[in-house]
């Protein structure tokens, strides 16, 4: 008898037979209702309402909607409510302006890249 078989027998003796079946977190009816409500109004408020309605966390609801393929991530914004622009987007705009590749420019600070883009009169759009 191998060591892994012995450990299994000991665990089985101590804890009893282990069933691999687990209870479902969401019934089919719950999933149908969640997806219908979310598709009709894909907002964070809908997710919050579903979490309250089903007694689940918002993260759980988002995870389930994601697995169902219907969740749409909300766009990221800064504290002021503006869309987040990455350093790569600033670098791409600057490289496009000068029509040259600057592979190490991305190592610059974001504030410096933003100032440079503004000084060049570039409009960098978040994607």
C-alpha angles and dihedrals in degrees: 000000000000123000092247090054090050092051090049092051091049092050091046090051093048100039101024127232112336117221115211095204115103131195116257116253092211130029120225089252092053091050092049092049092046095050093046093051094044095047089051092052114011100193137122089249089061090052091049090050092049091050091053093044095052098033093242134124120264089242090057092050092048091048092051093047089049092052088050089053097237104098116108114199114233114243114261116247137186123245089270091054097253120133115265113254115198127220089246090059091052091048092049091052093048093046090049091051093054094032092228136108117247105179096177095048089088087069089068120100117272093236091054092049090049092051091048092050091049092048089053090048093242121157108215113197123202115236 
